[in-house]
Amino acid sequence: MPPLKTCKHGIIGARKCKICNKIENRKYYENKRVKKGLKIGIGCGKYNVQTCIHGIIPKHKCKICKKEWHDKWIKNHPDNRKQYNINRNEKYIKKHNGKPNVPCIHGLPVYKCEICRKEMRHKYWKDHPEFRKKRYEYHKKYRLKNPKKTKAERHKYYIKYRKREKERRKKYVLEHPEKQKEWNRKWKQEHPERVKELNQIWIQEHLEWVNTRRKNWKLKHPDSVKESNRKSHHKRHRELGFEQLNKYFKNSEAHHIDTECVIYIPNWLHKSFYPHSARTGLNMQLVNSCVFEYLELTNQLEEIK
């Protein structure tokens, strides 16, 4: 094998050099044009090739010039254009089982009109349900194999057709309320922290409405408000628990058996054993014995009733 020559640019093998390769191809193409006897225009190195008004070499590669030439030919040869359209329609009819290539209702060719194409697609799916099942199975396998790609594609599609997607989702929610509720429950169970964040943001945006609703609820439920106030008082100020062993009733007070458990007893009974405290254990044995006796009596009366 003879040794490879180096080009002017210092690359071994002239064919590997991109600059040298471009120059050789250009010379070959320009020589071919000159041999055919084409008209010579503005110069391009040693060899002259015809250029267009827009400065593109050669002229036949300019899209603007091609379009102008095409429009002129149609004006000058209307009969040839009609014959060309007739021949094209005949070929289309043979290919598509006798259906002519007539424009649709919307004034476009059928293969370009999106509405007509969608209708044709839905008709085909109704007539060929097996094809739709195969297509669904194929896409399902692809989604399972490539979850990240499918997520990115869906996001792009949603951004592109946002208005249409919002309307479609609203319709689905109205038509399938039970499925939507189930999906919402699952999502809330899986993302509890995100739910808390969204609730806090919503409350800050609608503070006036929330405050009015809270006031109305407190007026309607005074007993439950008293219980919640007692619990907060014992937890924050006295540092005691509030586990209820019986229900609240009118003219009653909560008595702490120990630092956590609570029993509701009447006001007069609770005040009669003053002073007593669960922390130090002052008079707690005496008070607790009376409280348990009171509980047994109340349970017996309820069983009789």
Secondary structure as UniProt FT lines:
FT   TURN            8..9
FT   TURN            14..16
FT   HELIX           18..35
FT   TURN            36..37
FT   STRAND          43..44
FT   TURN            45..46
FT   STRAND          47..48
FT   TURN            53..54
FT   HELIX           59..61
FT   HELIX           63..76
FT   HELIX           78..95
FT   TURN            96..98
FT   TURN            105..106
FT   TURN            110..112
FT   HELIX           114..127
FT   HELIX           129..145
FT   HELIX           147..160
FT   HELIX           162..175
FT   HELIX           177..190
FT   HELIX           192..205
FT   HELIX           207..220
FT   HELIX           222..236
FT   STRAND          243..244
FT   TURN            250..251
FT   STRAND          252..256
FT   STRAND          261..266
FT   HELIX           267..272
FT   TURN            278..281
FT   HELIX           284..304
//
